[in-house]
Amino acid sequence: MLPPFFALSLQATRLALEAQQVIALRMLQLWSGDPRSRRESQRMITEKIAAATAASMTAATAIATGQSQSEVARRVLGGYSRKVRANRRRLGRS
């Protein structure tokens, strides 16, 4: 088992790399002028608001139940990772 700091660092790095892929895929779609571009730009904003709200609720719940700081961070990163991974798969199919 990895020490919490090392495991969190790997999780955050993986999330950052996947997020960069999603940004690149979105930019390609937006630059293409595809009719779906407008929907994607609106979706991008609403998803960010929803993800931030969900992350806040995840953190608050974890803190309220007495979870450690590293567990709170792990859960929040996990929530963002699931969303980013889903976007990468969806945008990769386009």
Biopython code that builds the backbone (N, CA, C, O; Angstrom):
import numpy as np
from Bio.PDB.StructureBuilder import StructureBuilder

atoms = [
    (1, "MET", "N", (0.845, -1.182, 0.000)),
    (1, "MET", "CA", (0.000, 0.000, 0.000)),
    (1, "MET", "C", (0.890, 1.245, 0.000)),
    (1, "MET", "O", (1.890, 1.317, 0.714)),
    (2, "LEU", "N", (0.498, 2.214, -0.818)),
    (2, "LEU", "CA", (1.277, 3.450, -0.924)),
    (2, "LEU", "C", (0.956, 4.391, 0.239)),
    (2, "LEU", "O", (-0.173, 4.414, 0.729)),
    (3, "PRO", "N", (1.948, 5.162, 0.675)),
    (3, "PRO", "CA", (1.659, 6.190, 1.682)),
    (3, "PRO", "C", (0.620, 7.174, 1.122)),
    (3, "PRO", "O", (0.614, 7.435, -0.081)),
    (4, "PRO", "N", (-0.255, 7.723, 1.975)),
    (4, "PRO", "CA", (-1.334, 8.592, 1.487)),
    (4, "PRO", "C", (-0.856, 9.740, 0.595)),
    (4, "PRO", "O", (-1.475, 10.012, -0.435)),
    (5, "PHE", "N", (0.213, 10.407, 0.964)),
    (5, "PHE", "CA", (0.676, 11.540, 0.159)),
    (5, "PHE", "C", (1.092, 11.092, -1.236)),
    (5, "PHE", "O", (0.788, 11.764, -2.222)),
    (6, "PHE", "N", (1.783, 9.965, -1.323)),
    (6, "PHE", "CA", (2.239, 9.476, -2.617)),
    (6, "PHE", "C", (1.050, 9.045, -3.468)),
    (6, "PHE", "O", (0.994, 9.352, -4.658)),
    (7, "ALA", "N", (0.098, 8.335, -2.860)),
    (7, "ALA", "CA", (-1.088, 7.885, -3.592)),
    (7, "ALA", "C", (-1.900, 9.088, -4.093)),
    (7, "ALA", "O", (-2.378, 9.085, -5.227)),
    (8, "LEU", "N", (-2.054, 10.107, -3.254)),
    (8, "LEU", "CA", (-2.778, 11.307, -3.667)),
    (8, "LEU", "C", (-2.055, 12.042, -4.791)),
    (8, "LEU", "O", (-2.688, 12.565, -5.707)),
    (9, "SER", "N", (-0.738, 12.078, -4.715)),
    (9, "SER", "CA", (0.049, 12.724, -5.766)),
    (9, "SER", "C", (-0.156, 12.025, -7.106)),
    (9, "SER", "O", (-0.321, 12.678, -8.136)),
    (10, "LEU", "N", (-0.143, 10.701, -7.085)),
    (10, "LEU", "CA", (-0.377, 9.945, -8.322)),
    (10, "LEU", "C", (-1.783, 10.174, -8.848)),
    (10, "LEU", "O", (-1.978, 10.357, -10.050)),
    (11, "GLN", "N", (-2.765, 10.165, -7.951)),
    (11, "GLN", "CA", (-4.153, 10.383, -8.348)),
    (11, "GLN", "C", (-4.329, 11.782, -8.954)),
    (11, "GLN", "O", (-4.997, 11.935, -9.976)),
    (12, "ALA", "N", (-3.738, 12.784, -8.333)),
    (12, "ALA", "CA", (-3.838, 14.159, -8.836)),
    (12, "ALA", "C", (-3.125, 14.310, -10.181)),
    (12, "ALA", "O", (-3.612, 15.016, -11.064)),
    (13, "THR", "N", (-1.988, 13.658, -10.340)),
    (13, "THR", "CA", (-1.249, 13.721, -11.604)),
    (13, "THR", "C", (-2.050, 13.071, -12.721)),
    (13, "THR", "O", (-2.136, 13.611, -13.824)),
    (14, "ARG", "N", (-2.634, 11.918, -12.439)),
    (14, "ARG", "CA", (-3.453, 11.219, -13.428)),
    (14, "ARG", "C", (-4.650, 12.096, -13.835)),
    (14, "ARG", "O", (-4.982, 12.200, -15.016)),
    (15, "LEU", "N", (-5.285, 12.719, -12.840)),
    (15, "LEU", "CA", (-6.414, 13.608, -13.122)),
    (15, "LEU", "C", (-5.969, 14.778, -13.999)),
    (15, "LEU", "O", (-6.660, 15.136, -14.952)),
    (16, "ALA", "N", (-4.839, 15.364, -13.686)),
    (16, "ALA", "CA", (-4.342, 16.500, -14.472)),
    (16, "ALA", "C", (-4.084, 16.110, -15.925)),
    (16, "ALA", "O", (-4.413, 16.866, -16.839)),
    (17, "LEU", "N", (-3.502, 14.940, -16.139)),
    (17, "LEU", "CA", (-3.232, 14.490, -17.508)),
    (17, "LEU", "C", (-4.525, 14.219, -18.271)),
    (17, "LEU", "O", (-4.655, 14.597, -19.436)),
    (18, "GLU", "N", (-5.475, 13.569, -17.617)),
    (18, "GLU", "CA", (-6.757, 13.302, -18.267)),
    (18, "GLU", "C", (-7.507, 14.597, -18.548)),
    (18, "GLU", "O", (-8.157, 14.718, -19.586)),
    (19, "ALA", "N", (-7.428, 15.559, -17.648)),
    (19, "ALA", "CA", (-8.094, 16.847, -17.858)),
    (19, "ALA", "C", (-7.494, 17.565, -19.071)),
    (19, "ALA", "O", (-8.222, 18.194, -19.840)),
    (20, "GLN", "N", (-6.188, 17.477, -19.243)),
    (20, "GLN", "CA", (-5.552, 18.092, -20.408)),
    (20, "GLN", "C", (-6.034, 17.447, -21.706)),
    (20, "GLN", "O", (-6.208, 18.128, -22.717)),
    (21, "GLN", "N", (-6.248, 16.137, -21.672)),
    (21, "GLN", "CA", (-6.773, 15.448, -22.853)),
    (21, "GLN", "C", (-8.184, 15.936, -23.172)),
    (21, "GLN", "O", (-8.519, 16.172, -24.333)),
    (22, "VAL", "N", (-9.001, 16.085, -22.142)),
    (22, "VAL", "CA", (-10.368, 16.578, -22.349)),
    (22, "VAL", "C", (-10.345, 17.999, -22.902)),
    (22, "VAL", "O", (-11.113, 18.324, -23.807)),
    (23, "ILE", "N", (-9.482, 18.836, -22.373)),
    (23, "ILE", "CA", (-9.367, 20.209, -22.877)),
    (23, "ILE", "C", (-8.980, 20.204, -24.350)),
    (23, "ILE", "O", (-9.554, 20.946, -25.147)),
    (24, "ALA", "N", (-8.016, 19.378, -24.710)),
    (24, "ALA", "CA", (-7.586, 19.299, -26.112)),
    (24, "ALA", "C", (-8.718, 18.818, -27.011)),
    (24, "ALA", "O", (-8.939, 19.378, -28.085)),
    (25, "LEU", "N", (-9.433, 17.788, -26.582)),
    (25, "LEU", "CA", (-10.548, 17.278, -27.389)),
    (25, "LEU", "C", (-11.655, 18.320, -27.531)),
    (25, "LEU", "O", (-12.246, 18.463, -28.601)),
    (26, "ARG", "N", (-11.931, 19.040, -26.455)),
    (26, "ARG", "CA", (-12.963, 20.084, -26.522)),
    (26, "ARG", "C", (-12.529, 21.218, -27.436)),
    (26, "ARG", "O", (-13.333, 21.724, -28.219)),
    (27, "MET", "N", (-11.281, 21.618, -27.349)),
    (27, "MET", "CA", (-10.802, 22.706, -28.202)),
    (27, "MET", "C", (-10.884, 22.311, -29.678)),
    (27, "MET", "O", (-11.278, 23.119, -30.519)),
    (28, "LEU", "N", (-10.518, 21.086, -29.984)),
    (28, "LEU", "CA", (-10.620, 20.624, -31.375)),
    (28, "LEU", "C", (-12.056, 20.698, -31.861)),
    (28, "LEU", "O", (-12.321, 21.128, -32.983)),
    (29, "GLN", "N", (-12.979, 20.278, -31.010)),
    (29, "GLN", "CA", (-14.386, 20.318, -31.393)),
    (29, "GLN", "C", (-14.876, 21.759, -31.547)),
    (29, "GLN", "O", (-15.585, 22.076, -32.502)),
    (30, "LEU", "N", (-14.501, 22.627, -30.612)),
    (30, "LEU", "CA", (-14.938, 24.016, -30.691)),
    (30, "LEU", "C", (-14.350, 24.726, -31.912)),
    (30, "LEU", "O", (-15.036, 25.509, -32.567)),
    (31, "TRP", "N", (-13.097, 24.455, -32.212)),
    (31, "TRP", "CA", (-12.444, 25.083, -33.362)),
    (31, "TRP", "C", (-12.984, 24.578, -34.692)),
    (31, "TRP", "O", (-12.905, 25.273, -35.705)),
    (32, "SER", "N", (-13.534, 23.364, -34.687)),
    (32, "SER", "CA", (-14.023, 22.785, -35.933)),
    (32, "SER", "C", (-15.260, 23.510, -36.453)),
    (32, "SER", "O", (-15.568, 23.442, -37.642)),
    (33, "GLY", "N", (-15.972, 24.208, -35.556)),
    (33, "GLY", "CA", (-17.180, 24.891, -35.976)),
    (33, "GLY", "C", (-18.358, 23.939, -36.130)),
    (33, "GLY", "O", (-19.408, 24.311, -36.654)),
    (34, "ASP", "N", (-18.174, 22.728, -35.677)),
    (34, "ASP", "CA", (-19.221, 21.713, -35.712)),
    (34, "ASP", "C", (-20.481, 22.255, -35.028)),
    (34, "ASP", "O", (-20.372, 22.972, -34.033)),
    (35, "PRO", "N", (-21.661, 21.930, -35.535)),
    (35, "PRO", "CA", (-22.899, 22.418, -34.891)),
    (35, "PRO", "C", (-23.008, 22.020, -33.415)),
    (35, "PRO", "O", (-23.704, 22.682, -32.645)),
    (36, "ARG", "N", (-22.332, 20.955, -33.025)),
    (36, "ARG", "CA", (-22.364, 20.519, -31.628)),
    (36, "ARG", "C", (-21.497, 21.403, -30.737)),
    (36, "ARG", "O", (-21.552, 21.288, -29.512)),
    (37, "SER", "N", (-20.707, 22.271, -31.331)),
    (37, "SER", "CA", (-19.783, 23.116, -30.565)),
    (37, "SER", "C", (-20.493, 23.989, -29.545)),
    (37, "SER", "O", (-20.036, 24.129, -28.411)),
    (38, "ARG", "N", (-21.593, 24.566, -29.943)),
    (38, "ARG", "CA", (-22.326, 25.445, -29.024)),
    (38, "ARG", "C", (-22.845, 24.652, -27.822)),
    (38, "ARG", "O", (-22.732, 25.092, -26.677)),
    (39, "ARG", "N", (-23.414, 23.479, -28.101)),
    (39, "ARG", "CA", (-23.900, 22.623, -27.010)),
    (39, "ARG", "C", (-22.762, 22.220, -26.093)),
    (39, "ARG", "O", (-22.918, 22.191, -24.873)),
    (40, "GLU", "N", (-21.621, 21.912, -26.680)),
    (40, "GLU", "CA", (-20.465, 21.488, -25.885)),
    (40, "GLU", "C", (-19.967, 22.616, -24.997)),
    (40, "GLU", "O", (-19.599, 22.380, -23.846)),
    (41, "SER", "N", (-19.951, 23.836, -25.513)),
    (41, "SER", "CA", (-19.482, 24.952, -24.688)),
    (41, "SER", "C", (-20.441, 25.206, -23.524)),
    (41, "SER", "O", (-20.001, 25.527, -22.421)),
    (42, "GLN", "N", (-21.735, 25.067, -23.759)),
    (42, "GLN", "CA", (-22.709, 25.222, -22.671)),
    (42, "GLN", "C", (-22.593, 24.064, -21.672)),
    (42, "GLN", "O", (-22.645, 24.265, -20.459)),
    (43, "ARG", "N", (-22.439, 22.878, -22.199)),
    (43, "ARG", "CA", (-22.304, 21.698, -21.333)),
    (43, "ARG", "C", (-21.073, 21.814, -20.444)),
    (43, "ARG", "O", (-21.109, 21.470, -19.263)),
    (44, "MET", "N", (-19.994, 22.299, -21.025)),
    (44, "MET", "CA", (-18.740, 22.435, -20.299)),
    (44, "MET", "C", (-18.928, 23.306, -19.051)),
    (44, "MET", "O", (-18.410, 22.984, -17.982)),
    (45, "ILE", "N", (-19.654, 24.384, -19.190)),
    (45, "ILE", "CA", (-19.848, 25.303, -18.063)),
    (45, "ILE", "C", (-20.766, 24.687, -17.015)),
    (45, "ILE", "O", (-20.466, 24.740, -15.822)),
    (46, "THR", "N", (-21.876, 24.106, -17.443)),
    (46, "THR", "CA", (-22.796, 23.519, -16.465)),
    (46, "THR", "C", (-22.153, 22.340, -15.747)),
    (46, "THR", "O", (-22.397, 22.130, -14.559)),
    (47, "GLU", "N", (-21.330, 21.568, -16.460)),
    (47, "GLU", "CA", (-20.643, 20.441, -15.818)),
    (47, "GLU", "C", (-19.670, 20.920, -14.745)),
    (47, "GLU", "O", (-19.548, 20.295, -13.691)),
    (48, "LYS", "N", (-18.988, 22.011, -15.006)),
    (48, "LYS", "CA", (-18.027, 22.528, -14.025)),
    (48, "LYS", "C", (-18.739, 22.965, -12.749)),
    (48, "LYS", "O", (-18.259, 22.702, -11.646)),
    (49, "ILE", "N", (-19.870, 23.623, -12.896)),
    (49, "ILE", "CA", (-20.638, 24.049, -11.725)),
    (49, "ILE", "C", (-21.136, 22.832, -10.954)),
    (49, "ILE", "O", (-21.033, 22.785, -9.728)),
    (50, "ALA", "N", (-21.670, 21.854, -11.665)),
    (50, "ALA", "CA", (-22.176, 20.638, -11.017)),
    (50, "ALA", "C", (-21.052, 19.869, -10.336)),
    (50, "ALA", "O", (-21.233, 19.363, -9.228)),
    (51, "ALA", "N", (-19.892, 19.775, -10.983)),
    (51, "ALA", "CA", (-18.762, 19.044, -10.403)),
    (51, "ALA", "C", (-18.245, 19.738, -9.142)),
    (51, "ALA", "O", (-17.906, 19.072, -8.164)),
    (52, "ALA", "N", (-18.183, 21.054, -9.162)),
    (52, "ALA", "CA", (-17.724, 21.788, -7.981)),
    (52, "ALA", "C", (-18.711, 21.622, -6.823)),
    (52, "ALA", "O", (-18.304, 21.479, -5.670)),
    (53, "THR", "N", (-19.996, 21.642, -7.132)),
    (53, "THR", "CA", (-21.018, 21.439, -6.104)),
    (53, "THR", "C", (-20.912, 20.035, -5.517)),
    (53, "THR", "O", (-20.960, 19.858, -4.300)),
    (54, "ALA", "N", (-20.768, 19.039, -6.391)),
    (54, "ALA", "CA", (-20.641, 17.658, -5.926)),
    (54, "ALA", "C", (-19.382, 17.473, -5.083)),
    (54, "ALA", "O", (-19.405, 16.771, -4.071)),
    (55, "ALA", "N", (-18.290, 18.100, -5.499)),
    (55, "ALA", "CA", (-17.042, 17.995, -4.736)),
    (55, "ALA", "C", (-17.193, 18.617, -3.357)),
    (55, "ALA", "O", (-16.683, 18.086, -2.371)),
    (56, "SER", "N", (-17.888, 19.730, -3.292)),
    (56, "SER", "CA", (-18.130, 20.375, -1.993)),
    (56, "SER", "C", (-18.957, 19.478, -1.081)),
    (56, "SER", "O", (-18.668, 19.353, 0.109)),
    (57, "MET", "N", (-19.974, 18.864, -1.641)),
    (57, "MET", "CA", (-20.824, 17.972, -0.848)),
    (57, "MET", "C", (-20.051, 16.721, -0.412)),
    (57, "MET", "O", (-20.207, 16.253, 0.716)),
    (58, "THR", "N", (-19.234, 16.195, -1.293)),
    (58, "THR", "CA", (-18.414, 15.032, -0.956)),
    (58, "THR", "C", (-17.472, 15.373, 0.185)),
    (58, "THR", "O", (-17.351, 14.617, 1.149)),
    (59, "ALA", "N", (-16.808, 16.508, 0.072)),
    (59, "ALA", "CA", (-15.870, 16.926, 1.115)),
    (59, "ALA", "C", (-16.594, 17.165, 2.431)),
    (59, "ALA", "O", (-16.126, 16.732, 3.484)),
    (60, "ALA", "N", (-17.727, 17.848, 2.382)),
    (60, "ALA", "CA", (-18.472, 18.141, 3.605)),
    (60, "ALA", "C", (-18.940, 16.862, 4.294)),
    (60, "ALA", "O", (-18.872, 16.744, 5.517)),
    (61, "THR", "N", (-19.411, 15.913, 3.499)),
    (61, "THR", "CA", (-19.869, 14.641, 4.062)),
    (61, "THR", "C", (-18.714, 13.876, 4.686)),
    (61, "THR", "O", (-18.842, 13.333, 5.784)),
    (62, "ALA", "N", (-17.590, 13.832, 3.989)),
    (62, "ALA", "CA", (-16.421, 13.120, 4.510)),
    (62, "ALA", "C", (-15.905, 13.763, 5.793)),
    (62, "ALA", "O", (-15.531, 13.066, 6.736)),
    (63, "ILE", "N", (-15.886, 15.075, 5.825)),
    (63, "ILE", "CA", (-15.424, 15.782, 7.027)),
    (63, "ILE", "C", (-16.400, 15.554, 8.182)),
    (63, "ILE", "O", (-15.986, 15.328, 9.319)),
    (64, "ALA", "N", (-17.695, 15.615, 7.881)),
    (64, "ALA", "CA", (-18.711, 15.437, 8.920)),
    (64, "ALA", "C", (-18.690, 14.034, 9.515)),
    (64, "ALA", "O", (-19.077, 13.843, 10.668)),
    (65, "THR", "N", (-18.243, 13.062, 8.743)),
    (65, "THR", "CA", (-18.179, 11.688, 9.257)),
    (65, "THR", "C", (-16.817, 11.359, 9.849)),
    (65, "THR", "O", (-16.542, 10.206, 10.180)),
    (66, "GLY", "N", (-15.961, 12.377, 9.983)),
    (66, "GLY", "CA", (-14.688, 12.193, 10.664)),
    (66, "GLY", "C", (-13.575, 11.571, 9.842)),
    (66, "GLY", "O", (-12.628, 11.016, 10.400)),
    (67, "GLN", "N", (-13.678, 11.656, 8.519)),
    (67, "GLN", "CA", (-12.630, 11.100, 7.660)),
    (67, "GLN", "C", (-11.363, 11.949, 7.761)),
    (67, "GLN", "O", (-11.417, 13.141, 8.065)),
    (68, "SER", "N", (-10.239, 11.317, 7.504)),
    (68, "SER", "CA", (-8.958, 12.034, 7.527)),
    (68, "SER", "C", (-8.870, 12.984, 6.337)),
    (68, "SER", "O", (-9.626, 12.867, 5.373)),
    (69, "GLN", "N", (-7.941, 13.919, 6.423)),
    (69, "GLN", "CA", (-7.756, 14.875, 5.328)),
    (69, "GLN", "C", (-7.385, 14.169, 4.034)),
    (69, "GLN", "O", (-7.859, 14.546, 2.962)),
    (70, "SER", "N", (-6.546, 13.152, 4.126)),
    (70, "SER", "CA", (-6.160, 12.442, 2.904)),
    (70, "SER", "C", (-7.342, 11.678, 2.315)),
    (70, "SER", "O", (-7.446, 11.548, 1.095)),
    (71, "GLU", "N", (-8.228, 11.175, 3.161)),
    (71, "GLU", "CA", (-9.417, 10.485, 2.658)),
    (71, "GLU", "C", (-10.377, 11.474, 1.999)),
    (71, "GLU", "O", (-10.977, 11.167, 0.969)),
    (72, "VAL", "N", (-10.520, 12.648, 2.586)),
    (72, "VAL", "CA", (-11.358, 13.694, 1.987)),
    (72, "VAL", "C", (-10.810, 14.036, 0.601)),
    (72, "VAL", "O", (-11.566, 14.092, -0.369)),
    (73, "ALA", "N", (-9.523, 14.262, 0.508)),
    (73, "ALA", "CA", (-8.895, 14.598, -0.776)),
    (73, "ALA", "C", (-9.051, 13.460, -1.775)),
    (73, "ALA", "O", (-9.335, 13.698, -2.949)),
    (74, "ARG", "N", (-8.866, 12.225, -1.318)),
    (74, "ARG", "CA", (-9.007, 11.064, -2.208)),
    (74, "ARG", "C", (-10.411, 10.988, -2.784)),
    (74, "ARG", "O", (-10.585, 10.724, -3.974)),
    (75, "ARG", "N", (-11.413, 11.219, -1.941)),
    (75, "ARG", "CA", (-12.800, 11.150, -2.404)),
    (75, "ARG", "C", (-13.126, 12.274, -3.392)),
    (75, "ARG", "O", (-13.794, 12.048, -4.401)),
    (76, "VAL", "N", (-12.656, 13.469, -3.096)),
    (76, "VAL", "CA", (-12.920, 14.601, -3.993)),
    (76, "VAL", "C", (-12.232, 14.375, -5.339)),
    (76, "VAL", "O", (-12.841, 14.573, -6.391)),
    (77, "LEU", "N", (-10.980, 13.968, -5.306)),
    (77, "LEU", "CA", (-10.266, 13.687, -6.558)),
    (77, "LEU", "C", (-10.940, 12.564, -7.338)),
    (77, "LEU", "O", (-11.008, 12.609, -8.567)),
    (78, "GLY", "N", (-11.434, 11.561, -6.626)),
    (78, "GLY", "CA", (-12.122, 10.449, -7.284)),
    (78, "GLY", "C", (-13.366, 10.901, -8.019)),
    (78, "GLY", "O", (-13.641, 10.443, -9.128)),
    (79, "GLY", "N", (-14.125, 11.806, -7.400)),
    (79, "GLY", "CA", (-15.324, 12.329, -8.059)),
    (79, "GLY", "C", (-14.991, 13.093, -9.326)),
    (79, "GLY", "O", (-15.630, 12.904, -10.361)),
    (80, "TYR", "N", (-13.986, 13.958, -9.238)),
    (80, "TYR", "CA", (-13.560, 14.695, -10.432)),
    (80, "TYR", "C", (-13.024, 13.736, -11.497)),
    (80, "TYR", "O", (-13.287, 13.914, -12.687)),
    (81, "SER", "N", (-12.281, 12.736, -11.071)),
    (81, "SER", "CA", (-11.696, 11.790, -12.025)),
    (81, "SER", "C", (-12.763, 11.052, -12.815)),
    (81, "SER", "O", (-12.624, 10.861, -14.023)),
    (82, "ARG", "N", (-13.824, 10.637, -12.141)),
    (82, "ARG", "CA", (-14.909, 9.929, -12.846)),
    (82, "ARG", "C", (-15.534, 10.819, -13.915)),
    (82, "ARG", "O", (-15.810, 10.359, -15.023)),
    (83, "LYS", "N", (-15.758, 12.079, -13.592)),
    (83, "LYS", "CA", (-16.356, 13.012, -14.556)),
    (83, "LYS", "C", (-15.420, 13.268, -15.735)),
    (83, "LYS", "O", (-15.847, 13.270, -16.889)),
    (84, "VAL", "N", (-14.160, 13.482, -15.435)),
    (84, "VAL", "CA", (-13.178, 13.766, -16.496)),
    (84, "VAL", "C", (-13.029, 12.548, -17.408)),
    (84, "VAL", "O", (-12.980, 12.688, -18.630)),
    (85, "ARG", "N", (-12.956, 11.356, -16.817)),
    (85, "ARG", "CA", (-12.819, 10.131, -17.603)),
    (85, "ARG", "C", (-14.031, 9.941, -18.519)),
    (85, "ARG", "O", (-13.877, 9.565, -19.681)),
    (86, "ALA", "N", (-15.229, 10.199, -18.003)),
    (86, "ALA", "CA", (-16.443, 10.069, -18.816)),
    (86, "ALA", "C", (-16.419, 11.064, -19.976)),
    (86, "ALA", "O", (-16.802, 10.721, -21.094)),
    (87, "ASN", "N", (-15.974, 12.288, -19.716)),
    (87, "ASN", "CA", (-15.866, 13.279, -20.790)),
    (87, "ASN", "C", (-14.840, 12.869, -21.826)),
    (87, "ASN", "O", (-15.058, 13.049, -23.024)),
    (88, "ARG", "N", (-13.733, 12.322, -21.379)),
    (88, "ARG", "CA", (-12.694, 11.886, -22.325)),
    (88, "ARG", "C", (-13.231, 10.795, -23.241)),
    (88, "ARG", "O", (-12.992, 10.814, -24.448)),
    (89, "ARG", "N", (-13.956, 9.844, -22.661)),
    (89, "ARG", "CA", (-14.537, 8.771, -23.497)),
    (89, "ARG", "C", (-15.560, 9.338, -24.457)),
    (89, "ARG", "O", (-15.552, 8.990, -25.637)),
    (90, "ARG", "N", (-16.445, 10.204, -23.980)),
    (90, "ARG", "CA", (-17.488, 10.770, -24.830)),
    (90, "ARG", "C", (-16.900, 11.604, -25.956)),
    (90, "ARG", "O", (-17.292, 11.447, -27.112)),
    (91, "LEU", "N", (-15.970, 12.483, -25.633)),
    (91, "LEU", "CA", (-15.378, 13.344, -26.639)),
    (91, "LEU", "C", (-14.484, 12.570, -27.606)),
    (91, "LEU", "O", (-14.342, 12.962, -28.764)),
    (92, "GLY", "N", (-13.892, 11.496, -27.150)),
    (92, "GLY", "CA", (-13.047, 10.671, -28.013)),
    (92, "GLY", "C", (-13.840, 9.952, -29.092)),
    (92, "GLY", "O", (-13.304, 9.610, -30.146)),
    (93, "ARG", "N", (-15.125, 9.726, -28.819)),
    (93, "ARG", "CA", (-15.988, 9.047, -29.805)),
    (93, "ARG", "C", (-16.476, 10.008, -30.873)),
    (93, "ARG", "O", (-16.861, 9.583, -31.962)),
    (94, "SER", "N", (-16.463, 11.295, -30.574)),
    (94, "SER", "CA", (-17.012, 12.294, -31.513)),
    (94, "SER", "C", (-16.184, 12.407, -32.761)),
    (94, "SER", "O", (-16.508, 13.197, -33.648)),
]
sb = StructureBuilder()
sb.init_structure("model")
sb.init_model(0)
sb.init_chain("A")
sb.init_seg("    ")
for serial, (resi, resn, name, xyz) in enumerate(atoms, 1):
    if name == "N":
        sb.init_residue(resn, " ", resi, " ")
    sb.init_atom(name, np.array(xyz, "f"), 0.0, 1.0, " ", f" {name:<3s}", serial, name[0])
structure = sb.get_structure()
